[in-house]
Amino acid sequence: MTAMFPTWKRRTWLMVLAVAVLALFVANGHLVYVAFQSQPECVTAGGLQAAKAAC
């Protein structure tokens, strides 16, 4: 299988996948940051909780 799929192509796809996963983590972190900055009373740091109606 390795001969059919060159090393440089495999490495390229692994890099694309790594960048995509990193981008998802960064985007999620940004959303959490914005939530803490805009409405800190609606975000709990200790765990999951149902959203309040006012939030």
C-alpha positions in Angstrom: 0.0 0.0 0.0 2.9 2.4 0.7 4.1 2.1 -2.9 0.7 3.2 -4.2 0.5 6.2 -1.9 3.8 8.2 -1.9 5.3 9.4 1.4 5.0 13.1 0.4 1.3 12.7 -0.2 0.7 10.9 3.0 2.7 13.6 4.9 0.8 16.4 3.1 -2.6 14.9 4.1 -1.4 14.3 7.7 -0.4 18.0 7.9 -3.8 19.1 6.4 -5.6 17.0 9.0 -3.4 18.3 11.9 -4.1 21.9 10.8 -7.8 21.3 10.6 -7.9 19.7 14.1 -5.8 22.6 15.5 -8.2 25.1 13.9 -11.2 23.4 15.5 -9.5 23.6 18.9 -8.6 27.2 18.4 -12.1 28.1 17.3 -13.7 26.4 20.3 -11.3 28.1 22.6 -12.2 31.4 21.1 -15.9 30.8 21.6 -15.3 29.9 25.3 -13.2 33.0 25.7 -15.9 35.2 24.2 -18.5 33.6 26.4 -16.4 34.3 29.6 -15.8 37.9 28.5 -19.4 38.8 27.5 -21.5 37.0 30.1 -19.3 35.5 32.9 -22.3 34.8 35.1 -23.7 32.4 32.5 -20.5 30.3 32.2 -19.4 27.9 34.9 -15.8 26.8 35.1 -16.6 23.8 37.2 -18.5 21.7 34.7 -21.5 21.4 32.5 -24.8 23.0 33.5 -28.0 23.8 31.7 -28.2 27.3 30.2 -30.1 30.0 32.2 -33.1 31.5 30.5 -31.5 35.0 30.8 -28.4 33.9 29.0 
